Amino acid sequence: MSDDAWRWCRDIDQHLETLGRLELIESLMPGVSQAESHRQFMQRNLVNTGQLEQLLSWHNGLSPNSSAKIGQICIMPGFYLLGLGEIIQAHLDFRDDTRWNPGWVPFMTDGGGDFMFIDTTQAAPPRVHRYRSVELEHPAEYLSIEGMLQTISKAYETGVFFPIVGGIEMDDDEYARLAAGINPGIEWWLT
């Protein structure tokens, strides 16, 4: 990740602390080495995973011992980070699903069947898409993982994301404007 992306990661951590999102902070696992995640992705013939490897070096998902409820562990409204083992397992679980492309690698989930994923068959850096289990199309929502992190960081910074009892919520219209500005050309935010 670029120096800017690391700054956005640190900013997100700081915003979580400022907002008192202790359940999430205490549930986040330390990062895993980029070499280890790279090795595991290569064993599965997944290439173009550099930004995902860097994301996992920030936080490797959530502690399996966390007693926090799903809303409390979301890093953005509706979605929480998967760890390397969960990413590999989800990728394996979907390999025979005709709706899933083998080059898609999920890295965030809502816990109900929807995922944020990168398409490793795309040119670097791959865009971030949302897999909606009830939809047939899964358009890109962010230019890259870095674009997603910047959007999340700015949403916290500007109050677009705000805490509610048991989790976090957002102003949908403001988030769409923010995401469109940070991720130009992504049609999802223009509709």
N, C-alpha and C positions, 0 to 999 in steps of 0.2 A: 504494500500500500504506500501511497505517497505520504510525505510528511503531513500534508493537509488532512488526509484520511485518519492518520494517527491522532491528530489534533481533534477531529470530530469524535473519535472514539473516547478520548479523554474528556471532551466536553459532555458527551452523553453520560459518562460515569458521574461527572460533576453535577449535571442536571438531575440525575436520579437521586443523588445525595441531597441536593438542595430541596427537592420536592418530598423528601422523606420516604422514598420508595424502598424502605429497608428490607421488605420481603424479597424483592427482586435483587437488590444488592447482595444480600446474604445467600441467595440461591445461585448467583452466577459463579461458574467455575473459572479458575485461572485458565489461561490459554494453553494450548498444546503446541509443540514445536512445529514450525512450518515443514521441516524435514519429515516428521512423522505423518502429517496429513498428506503431504505430497506423495510419500511412499504408498500410503493406503489408496489414494486416488489412482496412482499409476498401476497398482496391482489390478485395478478394475478397468484399466484402459480409459480412464477419464483424464483428458488433457484440458488445458486452458482453465485451470482451477486456481491460478495464482492469487487472485483477490480473495477467494474463499479460504485458501490456506492462511492468508494474512488475517482475515476476520477471525478464524479459529485460534490464531495466536493471541488475539485480544481476550476473547472469552470462549471457552470450549463448552458452550451450552450451559445447562443448569444441573445443579447437584441432584442426584437421584434420591438423596435424603431430605430434600426440601419438603416441608409440609404446607407451603404456600399454595393458595388456590390459583386457578389458571389466570384469572384477571390480574392477580398480583405479580405474576412473573412475565407479563408482556412487556417487551422493550418498546413496542409501538402498539397502538390500540389493535387488539385482536391477534397479535403474533408474538411468539417467543422464539428464542434461539435454540437450535438443535446443536448437540455436541457431535464430534466426529463419528463416534460409534452409531449414534442415531441417524446421522446423515447416510452412512453406509447401509444401515439396516433399511431405512426408508427407500433408498435407491434399489436395493435388492427386492423389497416387497413389491415395488411397482414394475419390475422388469418384464413381467408377463401381461401387464395391463395394456390393452390395445390403445387406451387413451394417453399413454405415457410414452415419451420418446426416451430411448436408452441414454441419450446424451444429456438429459435433464438431471440436475443435481439439486435436491431440496436442501434448504438450510434454515428455514424458519417455518413454523406451523401454527395453526390456530387450535390444534388439538382435536379438530373435528373433521379432518380430511382435506383441508385446503393448505397449500404450501406456497412459500416464496421459493423460487428456484432460479438457477442460472442454466442457460443452454450452452453446454460446453462445445457444441458443434459450431457455434458462432465465432466470428473473429474476436480476438482479444481487444478489450475486456468484454466478456459476455454480458448481455443485458439481463436485468432481473425481471422475471415474469411472476405472475400469481396464477397458480393452478387452483382453479375452482372446480371442485368435484362434480358439480351439477352443470358445468358448462362444457362446450366442445372446443372453444377457442380460449387461449390463454395469452393475451397480449402483453407486451413489455410494459412495465410501469416505471422502471428506472434505467438510466443509461448504463449503469454498472453498480456493483456493490458499493463502490466509493460514492456514487451519486445518491444511493439510498441512504448511506450513513450521513452524508451532508444534509439531506432532506430531514432525516430524523433529528439530527442535532439542531438544525434551525427551527424545527417545529417545537422542540423543547424551549429553545432560547426565546422565541417570540410568543410563547403561550398558546400556540396552536394545539399542542398537547397539554392537557391539564389533568391533575389527579381528581379522582372521584373515590367514594368509599369502595374499597375492594379492587381498585385498578386505575386505569387511565382512559381518558376519552379524548376526542379531538373535534375541532371545528372542521367539518368535512370540506366546506367551500374554501376556507382559507388554506387548508392542506393542499387541495387541488391546485390553487394558484401558486403556492410555494413550490410544490413538486414540479409544476410546469416550468417555472422559472429556472430551477436548478437542473432540470432534465429536458432541455429544449428538444423538440422534435418527437417526443414521446406522445403519440396520439391519445393514449388513454386519458391523459390529463386535459385534453382539449375538447373532450366530448361532454 
